[in-house]
Amino acid sequence: MEKPLQERATALLRQSVGNPQANFRSGQLEAIEHLLERRGPLLVVQRTGWGKSNVYFIAAKLLREQHAGPTLIISPLLALMRNQIAAAERMGVRAVRVTSEEKNRDDWGRIRDELLADRVDVLLISPERLGNEEFVQTMLQPVAARIGLLVVDEAHCISDWGHDFRPDYRRITRILQSLPPNIRVLATTATANDRVVADLKSQLGAALTVQRGKLARASLQLQNISLPDEIARLAWLAHTLPKLAGSGVIYTLTIRDARTAAAWLRENGIDAEPYWGGLDEELGQPGLRERLETRLLRNELKALVATTALGMGFDKPDLAFVIHHQLPGSVVHYYQQVGRAGRALPDAFAVLLGGGGDTTSRITSSRPPFHRARWLKRFSRNLTLRLTD
């Protein structure tokens, strides 16, 4: 990369992170250069917190400054989109999102007009938009020939979730056919095994270049605590959370578990709220998810008790802990979720609560009634804070 372009990229990075002394991590500048020089599709596999979004936002900004068209980012979660737009705005990138949210649909006409007028640098969409003919015909097709960069964020979804949880990820091949044949393509993830890479090559092309980095995070201390049953886990949470510095996330497998655990923590004087994908609609409170995310970002909550809806990409650099109330659905989910913690802290904790012969099926049916939990405070006196072993 030519020196003036490298200096501009570094200036954008420093603007994004708010640190005038910041420099690129190993592999970031190389990935940006790969995209700018059209070296073919690129898969970046780097640890959570490495800064994959900086790669595509800086590339998008540099491409726009070279008069390229907007960047299209396929992103799986609303929480992730909100974080990404905030990061983009810090470096002067004009980013908009199109989702199925009712309040967002009201903006579709305005967003389409801005796209057609070339006033958008980055368009973020959920994978479901790829299966919506109205979106494809009225918003994507009119600008398809001008798209400068396609980003598939959290690309492991194509394999790990693509067949069931997010089937629209598998429409990417069809969308690629409507884009310029030499379009720059970037896929990013923190978890890509051989099966994921093979699946991505079938979607994005056999010439896919894979850039891998070290996935370990020295600041993240992993703990596995064996407890006999659900009652003991609730007791451990009520006993331990007040002793932990900062705020964090507690992951559960089901919505009911999230609501039960959050209610129990509040009963014990701990400021916790439940969080799941359909929260706004089920409770009739539009924008509630975003408000809860903001409260956590501001450390106004001790914890969000969340399903996987608060997972990939949620960016709170000072998140102090992640606790799995039950065994997660897979190692991929576990890695993605613990990666939320400790991105800008010297030490953070990731605690996996297990034991009692747990399996996923037993976990999802293990919900003790509240009247059985009355003795939890007495039981919790016998528990030890096991985070410095």
C-alpha angles and dihedrals in degrees: 000000000000115000097245090052092047091050090050091050091050091050090053091050092052090047090052098049095036094235119119090200098049120126133189120276118237109289099014098097091041090055092050091049091050090056096044092050094048096237093161134269115335132205114199114198108186136147122273110275094025092117108255091157090057088058096056098036093050090045089049092050094047091048091051090050086055088053096255121147127261125296119245114212121191106205127176106212135047092221089055092050093052091051091047095051091051090051092048094051091055090066095041097260114149103224129176132177135216117203139151092259111126094231090050093052088062088063097050094096093050092046091050091052091050091049092050090048090052093240095128124085098182132022115195118197136175115241090249090068088069088066094047110096093197091057094043095049101039103034112016104038095052091058100029095104091055100048107126101189135013116206123192103195121200086013095181085080087079090069108018097043104007098099097050121002099039108012092164090072085077092064090074092097091058092049091049089057090061094050127079110290093236096044117148110250128194126181120187135191142141093221121050121147124181092276092054092048091050091049091049091051089054089052102036103027139278091262090070112142115215120211113190129187135181111289099200121105114206093199094058116088112200119208131183113198120188114214125173101237149337092286091058092049092054089048091050091051094050091047098043109038095070088055094054121090119233128359135295152162130275113202123211131180097231140035091238091055091049092052093044095049093044092050091049092050092050089050086057093051097260117134102233133145133193120243131191140150100266095039098120095048098041094049095037092235111125113209094018094125091053092047091052091049089051092050090052092047089053093047090243089130128054091213147349112222099212146173120222088286086090098053134089115054101000099146120205105145094198097047100143103197146010118200125190107211089193137013108290121240094254144349088259091057090046094052093046093049100045087049089072090075132082102004092144100018128092089225134020134162133234111188124189113198113205143133136103092093092293122188126173092257093051092046095055092053096044106101115140115206117247095247088063091054097063092099094053095102091054090046092047091063087072093054123095126215098245102187101107100048 
